[in-house]
Amino acid sequence: MLIIDAHEDIAYNALEWGRDIRQSVQAVRRREQLRMQGDEYLNDIAMSGLPQLRQGGFGIVFGTIFVEPQSVSAAEDIKVRYTQSYRNAEEAHRVGKGQLSYYRELAEEPGVSLILNQGDLKELLMAWEHTREDDADRPFGIVPLMEGADPIRTPEEAAEWFAQGVRIVGLAWQGTRYSGGTHAPGPLTPAGKELLREMERCGLALDISHLAEESFWQALELFHGPVIASHSNCRAFVPTDRHLSDEMIKALAERDAVIGMVFANPFIDKNWTRQNRFPISLDQVVKHIDHICQLTGSARHIGIGTDIDGGFGREETPAELDTVADTIKLAEALRKAGYKEEDVIGIMSGNWQRFLERALPLQ
């Protein structure tokens, strides 16, 4: 079964932590285990590698351009110098361009391509259908998505990023120069409003994940192009501003948006923390999916946005998952919960495919 994942920090992990997506998960884990023995700082246990993505049925991933505010990374009590962080717009721009260049280089690998238009999408989907999961060069496409818009130095620069391959932009991670964000409440700034106008003009889609409440509603009012939530769960079960309220979910459905389910345990159950760990199952992800279905009347607005290796690892994801190859187990959990096969296919890939067919330029 084809899987489309709307959120993986592939470039950030490669350039910040040396996690080469071309390697297997097992190879990355062995290398990082040796680093840990040397008392170096280590990210959480890796889950994503291109061999496992291909084996698991991943045909397309939205690969993020994610640059971290230095004020956030500097606050962590670890002995490491971050390279993918920024203090101002110029630094954000430089780091963001480096991550976009990484995706271009990755697309030179056998079977890997950037999905930038309808032709790219159709070509990949047709090629993927005629390959097997054990094909080492199985087609794998990347749609560049910018998470937090600070790399765009001025709103007028949005067209340049589009020309160079970015297809989706989220204005915020935490707060940015353009909008309020997670744990940083506030409205769109004047520059943020102008950026939305420029995004709509040049054909960029909007990702509302991480937008603050006030910014969210303003963005939906001002922006008339395609909208998604690449990686957000339900606030009804995890009541923080990181997730979507029932009113937000309904508003997104009215725009025919798709919402990507995140596989991080603290985003699935409000009681799960790193200090209070207990088993989480994929059935609890289905609970979030059920909630959206009940609110919107269908499974049309749900996809996956795993955020795998996005600051959490194997020990902080549902128990059924060891690597990304196990994501297919969500399909079985959906079937067990009574979902029709057409809805299972829609959630695993079809709804994101429909979005891409609508949002990507013809050529």
N, C-alpha and C positions, 0 to 999 in steps of 0.2 A: 504493500500500500504506500502510495506517495504521501510524504509529509512535507509541509511547508511551515517553517518556524519563523516567526516575525521578530525574533530578538535574540541575537548572540553577539557578545563582545569579542569577536574573533581578532580584530586588529589590535585592540587594547591589550588583550592577553598575550599576543605575540610580542608586541613592542615593549610592554611594561614588565612582563614576567618571563619572557622567552618561551612561551607555550606555542610551539610550532604546530598549527592545526593540521599540517600534513602528516605528522607523526601519529601513531596509535596512542590511545589513552594509556595503555600499559607502559609504553616507552616514556611518556611524560611522567607517569607516576614513579617509575624507577628512578628517573633523573632527579625528581623533586624529593624523593626519599633520601637520596644521597646528600642533597643540599641540606635537608633537615638534620641529618646526622652531623653536618658541619656547623650546626647552630645558626644557620642563616634563616631569615624570615621566609616563610613558606605560605603561599595561598592555600585555600582549602583543597581537598582531594579532587583532582581534575576528572571531568566526565566527558569532555568533547574532543574528538579527533576525527580527521577526515575518513579514515577507514571505518570507524564506528558510525559516522553519519551516513556513509554510503550503505553499509550493511543494514542500518535501521530504516532505510527508505527515505531519508532526507534528500529531496531534490532541489529545494530552494531554501535559503536562509536569508533573512534581512540582517546583513552584517553592519554593526553599528560603527559610527565614528563617535567615540566617547572620550572627551577630555575632562579631567577632574579639576575642580577649583582647588588651588593649592592650599587654601585655608582649611579645606576638609582633610586632604591627605596629610598635611602637617600636624593635624590635631591627633593623629593616631600615634600611639606610643610604641613605635617600632623603629628599628635601626635600618632604614632603607631610604634611598633617595629616589623619589618618583620622577620619571621622565615624561609621563603622559599627563602632566598637570600644568596649570597656567595661573598667572597672576593678573593678566590683562588680555585685551582682545588680540593683540599682536601675537602673544605666546599661544593663545588658543588657536588662532589661525594657523600658525606654524605646525603645531602638534596635529591638528585636524587634517591638514594637507598631507602630513606624513602617514597618517592612517589610511587616507584615501589612496595614496601611492602604494601602500602595502596591498590593498585589495587588487589594484591593477597588476602588481607583480604576481599575486596569487593566481590571478586569472590566466597567467601564462602556463600554469601547470596542466598536464593532460586531463581533459574532462572538466576543468573548472572554467567558468565564464561569469562575466558580469551580466546581469539581466537589466538592461536599460531601456528597452522598448518592446513593443508587441512582437516583433520578429524574433528577438532574443528569447522571449518567453515561449513562443510556439515551437521554436527549434529545440529548446531544451526539453520541453514536455514530450515532444515526439521521440527524441533520442532516448529519454529516460524510459519510456514505455518498452523499448526494444532491448533493454539490458537487464542483467541479473544482479542480485545483491552482492555476489562474489566478484563482480567486475571491478578491478582495481582502479579503473578510469571511468567509473559510472558517472554520468553527467551530474554536475553539482553547480547550481547557480547562486550568485550573491547579488542581492539588491541593497545598495548602500543607503543607510538610514543614519541621519545625524541626531544623536541624543543630547539635547542641550545645544542651543544655537549660537553660543558665544564664539565659535570659530568663524562665523559670518560677521566680519568686522563692521559692515554697514548694511542696511537693508538692500541697497542697490547691488550688493555683491551676491545676492541669492542666485541671480541668473548665471553667474560664473560657476558657482558650485553645481548648478543643474547641468551646465554644459560639460563639466568635468565628471559627471556621473552620479551625483547624489539625487535620489528620487523622493525621499521622505525626510521631513525635518520635524523634530520635536523642539519646541521653544525652550523647554526647561529640563533640568535634572533636579537640582535644588533651584534656588532663585538664579536668574541670569539678568543680563542687561535688558532683556526683552520681556520678561514676565516673572510673576511669582511661581514658585514651584514647591516640591515636597518639603514640608517643614519650614517653608518660607512663604507664608501667605501674602497675597497682594495681587494687584491688577496687572494687566498688560501695561507696559510703558509706552510712551509715544513711539519710540523706535520699534517696539513689538507690534504695534498696530500697523506701522508702515511695512514691517517685514512680512506680515500676513498678506498685505496687498501685493507685494512683490512676488511672494511665493505663488499666489493664485495666478498672477500674470504670466509667470514663466513655466508653470505646470508642476510645481512641487506639491506633494500631498502633505497633510498635517498629521502628526502623531501627537495626541493629547495626553499620553501617559506622562506623569510627573507634573502636569500643570496644577497650580493652585486653584482652589474653587472659583475665585473671582475671575482669574485669567481664563479658566475653562469656559465659562459662560460667555465671556466677551469674545473669545476666539470662535466659538460656534456661531455667534451672531455676525462677526466680521468676515469670516473666511467661508467661501462658497465652493471650494474645491473638495476633492476626496479627503475624508477624515478617517483615522483609525485610532485605536488604543493598542499599541504594539504589545504591551506587557503590563496588564492591570487586572487585579482580581476584584472581588465584591466587598465593598465596605460593610455590607450587612453582616459579614462573618469576621472581618478584620477591620475594626472601626478606626482607621487612620486616614489622613488626607492623601496617602499614597494610593489609595484604591478608589473605586467608583461607587458613588451613591446610587440608589435606585433611580433617582431622577436623572442622573448623568447617563446611566445605561439606557434609559428610555429615549433620551435625547439623541444619543448616538445611533440607536436603532432607527430613529426617524431620518437620520442622514445615511442610512444603509451602511453604517460603519461596521467593522469587525473588531472584536476585542480578544486579545491574545492572553490565554491563561498562563500564569507564571507558576513554576514548579518549586519555588522556595517555601520550605515549611512554615516560616513565620508569616508568609503571605497567604497561607492556606488555613491556618488555625491561629486565632488570636492569642491562645495560651502558650504556643510553642515559642521558646526563646533559646538562646545558646546556654542559658543558665537553667532552663527547665525543658529538657529534651524528652520526647516520647515519640513512639512510632506514628507516622502519618502515612496514609495509604492513598492510592490514586482514586479510591472511592470518594475521598474528601475533595479532590479536584472536581469530580463529577458533581458534587454538591454545589460548587460555585457555578458550574455549567447549567445545572438544573435551575438555579435561581435566575440566571439570565434568560433561559428559555421561558420560564413562567412570566417574567416581566415583559418580554418582547413578543411572546406568542409563537416562537419558532427557534430552531437551532441555527438560523441563517447568519447570526451576528457573532458567532463564536469561532475562534481558532486557537492556535497555541502560540505563545510567545515565551518560550521556556526560560529565557535569561540564564540558561545553564552556564556555569563557570562565570557568572556575573557577580562575583564577590561572595559566592557560597558554593559548596561542593557536594560530593556524594553523601556526606553525613548530614546534610541539611536539606535533603530532598526526599520525596516519598520512598518508602522502603522497597518498593518493587524496582527501583531504578539503580543500576550500577553505573551504566554509561548512557549516553544519548541513544544508543541502539535500542535501549529498553523503552523508549518513548512510545513505541507501537503498542505497548501494553495498555495505554490509555484507551485504544480502540476496543479492546476486549472488556475493559471496565465499563465503557459506554454501552456495549452490547448487553452486558450482564444487567445493566440498569434499565434495559428496555428500549434503547434507542434504535431506530430503524437504520438500516445499512446506509441509506442515502444521507442521513444526518451524520453518521459516523464519518463517512467520507468527507462531508462538508466541513466538519470540525477539524479533521486531520490535515486537510489541504484545500478542499473545494472552495471554501469561503474566501480564503486568501487568494486563490487563483482568480476568483471573480473580481476581487478588489484590484488585482494587478491588471486584469484585462480592461478595467475601466480607468485606472489611474496612469498607467504607463503610456508614453507617447507612441504614436504609430511607428516612428522610425527615429 
